[in-house]
Each structure stands twice: as structure tokens, then as C-alpha cells.
Amino acid sequence: MEVSPRAAILIARLFEQATGQTLSQDRFWRIGTTLTPFCRTRGIDSIDQLAMRLGQGGDSTLSLDTIDALLNNETSFFRDPGVFSLIGDELLPRIAAHRQREKRIRIWSAACSTGQEAYSLAMMFADQAERWAGWRIEILGSDISRSAVEQARSGLYSQFEVQRGLPIRQLLAWFDHVLDTGWRAKPQITAMVTFTRHNLLGPPPAGGRFDLILCRNALLYFSPERRHQMLEGLALATAPDGAMLLGAGETARDSSSRFVNDADMPMVYRPAAYASISNAA
Ligand SMILES: C[S@@+](CC[C@H](N)C(=O)[O-])C[C@H]1O[C@@H](n2cnc3c(N)ncnc32)[C@H](O)[C@@H]1O
């Protein structure tokens, strides 16, 4: 469908207000490709008509659905397997050593899309049930996309989705086959995970700091100023002895002085204040 410049500007503005992401003019084509099927399934004749309805306001569901349609929700189970090896082999043992007394670990999968990352973490604990017996494992998954969070909460994944990154052994161990629908995460997994809608530009979720935060493949969509703002929030949410991980192509160094790279594991970020105390000690 054709998109008039006026409609594109209005939709881009709505998207930026809601998510903080700028859809620059050279990416306006995305509005056409993404919202054409969106309009067709809703019986809306054109993207200009959609923009007119959005401009009139009053239909918050249509606004939220339009924003969700424009977000890139690309994700998969155990995305970047090396990161999960690092978490299992290096980070969790170190976190556990610091949390021996309270036996509680809090993890935040920020911008988690449809939840595969949060469930991948939960499966790592479930796979070592004996090792973690008596521990309280709390994994919070959050995303700005309402539809993504709804799917994450349902724990339901299509055959296509489970085929992306989820080894067959873990699929059969931790998911039930649901006829005609796909696969549903088992209670042993879902019990560890909660999901909430959250904007990374706002204050961190309530409930205390996290021992480990994963915020992968999200910051790259934002301007340096917004990345800085998001990293401030992530720093506030990281426990003083906690760790934060970004996506493979992302770095905190250019946008924030709140984090420093771990001396032994360069892709792991530590809160700067704590790292300087522990280096001096
Ligand atoms: C490419 S996905 C990455 C998902 C997952 N972290 C991964 O690496 O597989 C980026 C996610 O960021 C979310 N997102 C975009 N803007 C956001 C914001 N302002 N606050 C929170 N999440 C946001 C999108 O909805 C999307 O699900």
C-alpha cells in the first residue's frame, strides 16, 4: 500500500512517543511493508485511513496494535548459545557464591520480546534441579510490546518457534505438545518466570535489584541519548555485585560510564562504582 508523507510522519511520531525509537525518513518504507498486512487483516482500506483513525485518537487498542506491529520482535531460544554457556559456566556459579546465605537469585530479561530468552534461562536451572534445590529463582521478562508480553505469559510457542534454537531434549523435557497450537512451557519452567510490560525509558521495574540483567539486541534501535537514558535505568537495577549483558553488536562504553567491563569476561558489564571498589581492594 502507498503511504502519504503526512501519514508516515504521523505514524512515526506515534511510534516514537510510545517506544522512544526514531523511524527516520529513510526507513519510512517499513511503515508500508509492516502495516499493509496489518490494515488488510483489520479491514482498513489504506495506511492513510489508519493514520487518520490514529490521529483522531480514542482507539487505544488500535494504537497499541499499530505500535506492536512496527516493533522488531526477532528472538529465539538460546539466542547466541555462547552467551548461555557463559551464564551457566561462569556467571551463575559466581552469583550463587555471593548469594549462599539468602539462596535467592533475581534475573531480568529486559526487552525479552515473546519470552524465549527468559524461558531459556529457566530451563538452565530446571536442567540442574539438584544443584538449585532450595534456591528461589526469580526471572522477570519485560517488553514494551503488549502482544509479545501476552504470548510470553501464555508460554505457548509454534512448531516454527521451538525449532529455532531449542534442542529437542529440552523441548521434550520442558514443553507439552498442545494439539493444533504448538508447545506450551511446563509449570516447572513457568513457575520461575513472570512477565510484565515495561518501557526501558522509564524507571526500572519495582521489587529490588537484579543479580543478572540481559538486555540484548534492543539498545541498537535507539539514539545515543536514549541509550544513555536506558543504561542509567539498567545501572540502577543492577545489584552492586551483579552483572549486565548486552547483545553481540552492542556496547555500553560509548553511552554510559555507569558500567565497566568485567576484568575476566569482557562481554560482561559490572556496575562501575562496585568494580572500582573491588579493583582497589
Ligand atoms: C530484537 S528484539 C530482542 C529480543 C531479545 N532481547 C533477544 O535478544 O532475542 C527487541 C525487543 O525490544 C523491544 N523494545 C523496543 N523498544 C522498547 C522499549 N522502549 N522498552 C522496552 N522494550 C522495547 C521490542 O518490543 C522487541 O521485543
The ligand as an ORCA input file, in Angstrom:
! r2SCAN-3c Opt
* xyz 0 1
  C      15.039     -7.590     18.520
  S      14.071     -7.857     19.960
  C      15.247     -8.599     21.070
  C      14.624     -9.661     21.956
  C      15.597    -10.388     22.882
  N      16.189     -9.482     23.837
  C      16.662    -11.105     22.111
  O      17.824    -10.654     22.104
  O      16.376    -12.125     21.482
  C      13.954     -6.186     20.601
  C      12.838     -6.019     21.599
  O      12.914     -4.724     22.198
  C      11.596     -4.308     22.488
  N      11.568     -2.857     22.716
  C      11.628     -1.869     21.800
  N      11.559     -0.678     22.384
  C      11.458     -0.895     23.723
  C      11.360     -0.059     24.852
  N      11.350      1.274     24.736
  N      11.259     -0.630     26.073
  C      11.255     -1.983     26.205
  N      11.345     -2.838     25.159
  C      11.453     -2.297     23.942
  C      10.815     -4.750     21.267
  O       9.427     -4.827     21.508
  C      11.452     -6.105     20.971
  O      10.716     -7.160     21.543
*
